[in-house]
Amino acid sequence: MSTVSPLCEGTEAPGFSTTDDQEVPFSRESLLGKKYLLYFYPRDNTPGCTAEACGFRDLLKDFEKKNTLIFGVSGDSVKSHQKFRKKFDLPFPLLMDEDHSLAKAFGVWGEKKFMGRTFDGIHRMSFLVDEAGKIEKAYHKVKAKDHPAQVLLDL
């Protein structure tokens, strides 16, 4: 089992290269010059993850006014992400991380306990990255339902 050691504010966002659920490529370099939030969540279509995603969906216009892009990240498959986006009408990309390399790079992959089981998985955390690629704010303790509004307040 691996321990969780998330990145902190003021550090460079790690280099990454992935695609979203529509196979559009995204990388740290392609996002330079833009402010964005990477929110890591455990699984598509689970109660907490759905509440968080729908919260970002409902506040997206407010994030756009603050020139901030939103990206969800989990280890689910392309098909799972596509169904999740369609079912809840999510207007922002869900990034692919099936090999968990993005989660590991940001330090959100590690040991979890759930219903008496211990396993490695994604911890619900978020990172607000500025236009220069630096982590402006790191959210290590996230309450799924309240998180979107909290990030908006911080902007």
VENRA-V254891 format. One line per field, one symbol per residue. phi: phi as a letter, one per 20 degrees, with the letter a starting at -180 (. if undefined). psi: psi as a letter, one per 30 degrees, with the letter a starting at -180 (. if undefined). A space follows every 50 residues. Layout:
phi=???
psi=???
//
This chain:
phi=.deebffdgneffffbbbcefdmefcbgffegncebdedecfbfmdgfff ffffffgfdgfffffelcedcecbeffggfffffffgdleecfdeebfem fffffemderfccblnddbeaeefbccedefenefebddeddegfeggff ffgff
psi=kllkilllkflkklklkalafggkkkleeffkfkklkjkklekkgleeee eeeeeeefgeeeeefghklkkkklglleeeeeeeeeeghkglkjkkhfgg eeeeefggkaklkkhfkklkakkjllkjklffgkjekkjfjkjeefeeee eeef.
//
